[in-house]
Amino acid sequence: MNWIKKVLNIGEKIKKVIRERPSKEDVEKSNWTTCCAGPILKTELQENQWVCKSCGKHHRISCKNRFDLFFGKDNYEIIDTPVPIDDPLNWHDSKPYTSRLKSARKATGQKCAVMIASGKVNGVTITAGAINFQFIGGSVGSAEGEAIIYGIQHAIDNQNPFVFFPSGGGQRMHESPIALTQMTRTTLAVNELKNKKLPYIICFTDPTAGGITASFASLSDVAISEPGALIAFAGRRVIEATVKEKLDENFQKAERVLECGFIDLIVERKDLSEKIATLLKILLKKNSVESAINIDETTENTRSISPIAS
Ligand SMILES: [Zn+2]
C-alpha cells in the first residue's frame, strides 16, 4: 500500500468512528450518565433521588419518577388526560412533527409531556402534575395544555390542592398559535382554581423557561424551586445580545431568582414532600378546621372557609 492509500485509509477509519458515535437514543438507553466527576451509573444516581452526591446537582427526572418521589413508590393514581388531534398544522421541518411525537412517546412511555396524578402526602390528598423534559424539551402544545387544564379540573372536582412541577423551554413551535393559546387557557384554569379557594403550589425544576414561566407557572400561591434550577423567560444569550453586557454565572439560577423575590423558597428534592405537605396543611388550615372541611365536602362543591388569599 503506498502512502496515498494509507492516508485515505486513515480518513475512512476516522469517518467510521464518527459514524459509530452513540446516538441520543443510545445515550438515553445507556446505564450511564455524566455529572461533575465524569461518568456515573444511573442506578447510583437513582438511589439518591437522582441527586449527585458530589455536587448536589438535581438531575432531570421523568414524571413517573417525580410522582414516585413525591407520593411514594406507586402510592398514587395516574389520571388519564385527553389527547387532542396530533399535528393540526401538518408541520414539517427537518422531519415531520408526527415522527417527533412518535419518537418522544416511544422514549418516554408518555402520551404527551405532561402527566397528572393524584395521591396522599402526609394525610393531604393532592392532585399533582409534572412535565417531562425528555418529551420534546418539555414544550407545551395542545395535549399538554389539555392535560394541565384537566388536572386543575380534577383538583376542583375533588376539592384537592394542585401542585405542579414544571420544566421545559416554553410553547411548542410545531403547533405555533395553538401552542401559544395554551398560555391563556392554563391561566384561565388557574383562575378557576383560585376562585374555588384551593391552594396552588409550583415547584420549579431545571429548566423552566419561555411561555411556561410566563403563564401558569408564575401564578401559584407559593413558588418553590429545586436548587440550581434555571428559571427564565428569554434565554441568557438573547439577553446578553440585547443588553450588550456579560451576565454573571448565577444569572437565572434559582438562587439568584430567590434573591430577586420571584420565588419564595428553595427546597432540596429529599425534603419536597414534607415541606409541600406542611405548607398545604397551613393553607388549608387543616388541623384547626378539619371537621368544617368534612362538613363542606358533603354539602357543596366549594369550601366555605377561605384558606388562602389569591
Ligand atoms: Zn455532580
Boltz pocket constraint, residues with backbone or C-beta under 6 A from the ligand:
constraints:
  - pocket:
      binder: B
      contacts: [[A, 35], [A, 36], [A, 37], [A, 52], [A, 53], [A, 54], [A, 55], [A, 56], [A, 57]]
      max_distance: 6.0
